[in-house]
């Protein structure tokens, strides 16, 4: 999705985005913050895998499905803001962070 932009630190998505494709930010090591807007319904597998400096992600209420391993390798992740996604999906994905 954002090929060859590994130095991006913050990403804010516009309202017209409805899903984020698999491995869209794979190994973006400098990415620290993601703010997803209200129309995103699906995060495909491994979207943020390897984003080892990612600290904060805001998942909108519109989310319906979260793929497997979206937080794999996100060793610095401190905060996941999410009101509506099923807690078991978030917890399942957080286990990929454990070495």
FIFI-590967 format. One record per atom (N, C-alpha, C): residue number from 1; residue in one letter; atom name; x, y, z. Coordinates in pm, whole numbers, plus 50000, padded with zeros to 5 digits. Example, Ala and Ser with C-alpha at 12.3 -4.5 7.8 and 13.67 -1.06 7.14 Angstrom:
<recs>
REC resi resn name    xx    yy    zz
REC    1    A    N 51319 49431 50780
REC    1    A   CA 51230 49550 50780
REC    1    A    C 51320 49670 50780
REC    2    S    N 51285 49775 50708
REC    2    S   CA 51367 49894 50714
REC    2    S    C 51290 50003 50787
</recs>
This chain:
<recs>
REC resi resn name    xx    yy    zz
REC    1    X    N 50082 49880 50000
REC    1    X   CA 50000 50000 50000
REC    1    X    C 50086 50126 50000
REC    2    X    N 50184 50132 50090
REC    2    X   CA 50273 50247 50098
REC    2    X    C 50416 50201 50076
REC    3    X    N 50440 50134 49968
REC    3    X   CA 50569 50073 49939
REC    3    X    C 50683 50175 49948
REC    4    X    N 50789 50135 50013
REC    4    X   CA 50913 50212 50022
REC    4    X    C 50898 50343 50099
REC    5    X    N 50815 50342 50202
REC    5    X   CA 50797 50461 50289
REC    5    X    C 50822 50422 50434
REC    6    X    N 50927 50348 50460
REC    6    X   CA 50952 50292 50592
REC    6    X    C 50979 50395 50701
REC    7    X    N 51002 50521 50667
REC    7    X   CA 51032 50621 50770
REC    7    X    C 50907 50695 50820
REC    8    X    N 50790 50656 50776
REC    8    X   CA 50665 50717 50822
REC    8    X    C 50651 50694 50973
REC    9    X    N 50616 50798 51048
REC    9    X   CA 50602 50787 51193
REC    9    X    C 50455 50788 51239
REC   10    X    N 50369 50860 51166
REC   10    X   CA 50229 50873 51204
REC   10    X    C 50142 50857 51080
REC   11    X    N 50030 50786 51095
REC   11    X   CA 49938 50769 50983
REC   11    X    C 49797 50801 51030
REC   12    X    N 49729 50886 50955
REC   12    X   CA 49588 50917 50979
REC   12    X    C 49514 50892 50848
REC   13    X    N 49411 50810 50855
REC   13    X   CA 49339 50772 50734
REC   13    X    C 49218 50863 50711
REC   14    X    N 49187 50891 50584
REC   14    X   CA 49068 50970 50553
REC   14    X    C 48941 50887 50574
REC   15    X    N 48827 50953 50578
REC   15    X   CA 48699 50889 50604
REC   15    X    C 48657 50789 50497
REC   16    X    N 48706 50803 50373
REC   16    X   CA 48657 50717 50264
REC   16    X    C 48727 50581 50256
REC   17    X    N 48822 50552 50343
REC   17    X   CA 48888 50422 50347
REC   17    X    C 48800 50325 50425
REC   18    X    N 48776 50206 50367
REC   18    X   CA 48690 50108 50434
REC   18    X    C 48764 49985 50486
REC   19    X    N 48881 49955 50431
REC   19    X   CA 48960 49845 50483
REC   19    X    C 49108 49868 50453
REC   20    X    N 49190 49799 50528
REC   20    X   CA 49335 49809 50506
REC   20    X    C 49384 49670 50468
REC   21    X    N 49454 49664 50358
REC   21    X   CA 49497 49537 50300
REC   21    X    C 49606 49468 50382
REC   22    X    N 49615 49337 50362
REC   22    X   CA 49713 49253 50429
REC   22    X    C 49856 49307 50412
REC   23    X    N 49928 49313 50524
REC   23    X   CA 50068 49354 50528
REC   23    X    C 50092 49496 50476
REC   24    X    N 49992 49581 50484
REC   24    X   CA 50004 49718 50432
REC   24    X    C 50120 49795 50493
REC   25    X    N 50148 49773 50620
REC   25    X   CA 50257 49844 50688
REC   25    X    C 50360 49746 50744
REC   26    X    N 50381 49636 50676
REC   26    X   CA 50471 49532 50720
REC   26    X    C 50613 49587 50742
REC   27    X    N 50663 49573 50865
REC   27    X   CA 50797 49614 50906
REC   27    X    C 50826 49763 50885
REC   28    X    N 50727 49846 50910
REC   28    X   CA 50751 49991 50912
REC   28    X    C 50804 50024 51052
REC   29    X    N 50933 50013 51067
REC   29    X   CA 50994 50017 51200
REC   29    X    C 50986 50152 51269
REC   30    X    N 50963 50261 51197
REC   30    X   CA 50956 50393 51260
REC   30    X    C 50813 50437 51290
REC   31    X    N 50715 50360 51248
REC   31    X   CA 50574 50395 51269
REC   31    X    C 50542 50391 51418
REC   32    X    N 50492 50504 51472
REC   32    X   CA 50464 50513 51615
REC   32    X    C 50315 50523 51648
REC   33    X    N 50236 50581 51558
REC   33    X   CA 50094 50605 51589
REC   33    X    C 50008 50584 51466
REC   34    X    N 49894 50516 51486
REC   34    X   CA 49796 50494 51380
REC   34    X    C 49662 50544 51432
REC   35    X    N 49595 50625 51352
REC   35    X   CA 49461 50672 51386
REC   35    X    C 49368 50635 51271
REC   36    X    N 49284 50535 51293
REC   36    X   CA 49191 50490 51190
REC   36    X    C 49060 50566 51204
REC   37    X    N 49001 50605 51094
REC   37    X   CA 48877 50682 51095
REC   37    X    C 48754 50592 51097
REC   38    X    N 48638 50655 51109
REC   38    X   CA 48511 50588 51132
REC   38    X    C 48458 50493 51028
REC   39    X    N 48508 50490 50907
REC   39    X   CA 48450 50403 50805
REC   39    X    C 48527 50274 50782
REC   40    X    N 48634 50251 50852
REC   40    X   CA 48711 50128 50833
REC   40    X    C 48637 50014 50902
REC   41    X    N 48607 49910 50822
REC   41    X   CA 48534 49795 50875
REC   41    X    C 48620 49671 50888
REC   42    X    N 48732 49666 50818
REC   42    X   CA 48812 49544 50817
REC   42    X    C 48961 49574 50812
REC   43    X    N 49035 49509 50899
REC   43    X   CA 49181 49512 50897
REC   43    X    C 49226 49372 50860
REC   44    X    N 49291 49357 50745
REC   44    X   CA 49334 49225 50701
REC   44    X    C 49453 49175 50783
REC   45    X    N 49493 49052 50760
REC   45    X   CA 49600 48988 50837
REC   45    X    C 49731 49066 50830
REC   46    X    N 49802 49069 50942
REC   46    X   CA 49939 49120 50952
REC   46    X    C 49955 49266 50907
REC   47    X    N 49852 49346 50920
REC   47    X   CA 49854 49485 50873
REC   47    X    C 49970 49564 50933
REC   48    X    N 49994 49549 51062
REC   48    X   CA 50098 49626 51130
REC   48    X    C 50213 49537 51179
REC   49    X    N 50222 49417 51127
REC   49    X   CA 50325 49324 51171
REC   49    X    C 50466 49383 51155
REC   50    X    N 50545 49369 51260
REC   50    X   CA 50683 49416 51256
REC   50    X    C 50701 49565 51277
REC   51    X    N 50595 49634 51312
REC   51    X   CA 50605 49779 51341
REC   51    X    C 50653 49791 51487
REC   52    X    N 50780 49766 51508
REC   52    X   CA 50833 49751 51643
REC   52    X    C 50832 49878 51727
REC   53    X    N 50812 49994 51666
REC   53    X   CA 50806 50119 51742
REC   53    X    C 50663 50170 51760
REC   54    X    N 50564 50095 51706
REC   54    X   CA 50424 50136 51719
REC   54    X    C 50384 50136 51865
REC   55    X    N 50335 50252 51913
REC   55    X   CA 50298 50267 52053
REC   55    X    C 50148 50278 52073
REC   56    X    N 50078 50340 51977
REC   56    X   CA 49936 50369 51993
REC   56    X    C 49859 50341 51865
REC   57    X    N 49743 50277 51879
REC   57    X   CA 49654 50259 51765
REC   57    X    C 49511 50288 51811
REC   58    X    N 49439 50361 51729
REC   58    X   CA 49299 50393 51755
REC   58    X    C 49214 50322 51651
REC   59    X    N 49134 50226 51696
REC   59    X   CA 49048 50148 51607
REC   59    X    C 48906 50202 51618
REC   60    X    N 48843 50237 51506
REC   60    X   CA 48712 50302 51511
REC   60    X    C 48597 50206 51547
REC   61    X    N 48485 50263 51586
REC   61    X   CA 48366 50186 51620
REC   61    X    C 48310 50110 51500
REC   62    X    N 48345 50151 51381
REC   62    X   CA 48292 50087 51260
REC   62    X    C 48354 49951 51232
REC   63    X    N 48458 49913 51305
REC   63    X   CA 48530 49788 51276
REC   63    X    C 48439 49668 51295
REC   64    X    N 48442 49578 51198
REC   64    X   CA 48363 49455 51204
REC   64    X    C 48450 49331 51213
REC   65    X    N 48571 49339 51156
REC   65    X   CA 48657 49222 51152
REC   65    X    C 48804 49264 51157
REC   66    X    N 48881 49188 51233
REC   66    X   CA 49024 49213 51246
REC   66    X    C 49095 49083 51211
REC   67    X    N 49190 49090 51119
REC   67    X   CA 49264 48972 51076
REC   67    X    C 49361 48922 51181
REC   68    X    N 49426 48814 51149
REC   68    X   CA 49520 48748 51241
REC   68    X    C 49656 48818 51236
REC   69    X    N 49717 48831 51352
REC   69    X   CA 49855 48878 51361
REC   69    X    C 49876 49025 51331
REC   70    X    N 49773 49109 51349
REC   70    X   CA 49791 49251 51314
REC   70    X    C 49893 49320 51404
REC   71    X    N 49917 49268 51524
REC   71    X   CA 50013 49329 51615
REC   71    X    C 50141 49247 51631
REC   72    X    N 50162 49147 51548
REC   72    X   CA 50282 49062 51560
REC   72    X    C 50408 49148 51548
REC   73    X    N 50496 49135 51645
REC   73    X   CA 50621 49211 51642
REC   73    X    C 50609 49356 51684
REC   74    X    N 50494 49395 51734
REC   74    X   CA 50474 49535 51780
REC   74    X    C 50514 49544 51927
REC   75    X    N 50643 49534 51953
REC   75    X   CA 50696 49523 52087
REC   75    X    C 50678 49648 52172
REC   76    X    N 50657 49765 52110
REC   76    X   CA 50643 49889 52185
REC   76    X    C 50498 49930 52206
REC   77    X    N 50404 49848 52159
REC   77    X   CA 50262 49884 52167
REC   77    X    C 50219 49898 52313
REC   78    X    N 50170 50019 52346
REC   78    X   CA 50128 50050 52482
REC   78    X    C 49977 50065 52493
REC   79    X    N 49914 50122 52388
REC   79    X   CA 49773 50155 52397
REC   79    X    C 49699 50116 52270
REC   80    X    N 49587 50043 52288
REC   80    X   CA 49496 50013 52178
REC   80    X    C 49361 50070 52219
REC   81    X    N 49319 50176 52150
REC   81    X   CA 49189 50236 52175
REC   81    X    C 49088 50166 52085
REC   82    X    N 48991 50100 52146
REC   82    X   CA 48891 50028 52068
REC   82    X    C 48768 50005 52154
REC   83    X    N 48656 50060 52113
REC   83    X   CA 48534 50047 52191
REC   83    X    C 48447 49929 52148
REC   84    X    N 48445 49900 52017
REC   84    X   CA 48347 49804 51968
REC   84    X    C 48401 49669 51923
REC   85    X    N 48526 49659 51887
REC   85    X   CA 48576 49529 51841
REC   85    X    C 48568 49430 51955
REC   86    X    N 48530 49306 51926
REC   86    X   CA 48523 49206 52032
REC   86    X    C 48656 49192 52104
REC   87    X    N 48654 49197 52235
REC   87    X   CA 48775 49192 52316
REC   87    X    C 48859 49068 52288
REC   88    X    N 48793 48955 52263
REC   88    X   CA 48869 48833 52239
REC   88    X    C 48953 48844 52112
REC   89    X    N 48910 48920 52013
REC   89    X   CA 48989 48940 51891
REC   89    X    C 49113 49022 51922
REC   90    X    N 49098 49128 51999
REC   90    X   CA 49211 49212 52038
REC   90    X    C 49311 49128 52119
REC   91    X    N 49263 49056 52218
REC   91    X   CA 49351 48974 52303
REC   91    X    C 49421 48868 52219
REC   92    X    N 49347 48804 52129
REC   92    X   CA 49407 48701 52042
REC   92    X    C 49523 48760 51962
REC   93    X    N 49504 48881 51910
REC   93    X   CA 49610 48943 51831
REC   93    X    C 49726 48992 51917
REC   94    X    N 49699 49031 52040
REC   94    X   CA 49806 49075 52128
REC   94    X    C 49901 48961 52163
REC   95    X    N 49854 48838 52163
REC   95    X   CA 49942 48726 52198
REC   95    X    C 50055 48708 52098
REC   96    X    N 50040 48761 51976
REC   96    X   CA 50146 48753 51876
REC   96    X    C 50265 48842 51912
REC   97    X    N 50246 48933 52006
REC   97    X   CA 50353 49023 52049
REC   97    X    C 50452 48953 52143
REC   98    X    N 50409 48846 52206
REC   98    X   CA 50493 48778 52304
REC   98    X    C 50599 48697 52233
REC   99    X    N 50723 48713 52275
REC   99    X   CA 50835 48641 52210
REC   99    X    C 50846 48499 52260
</recs>
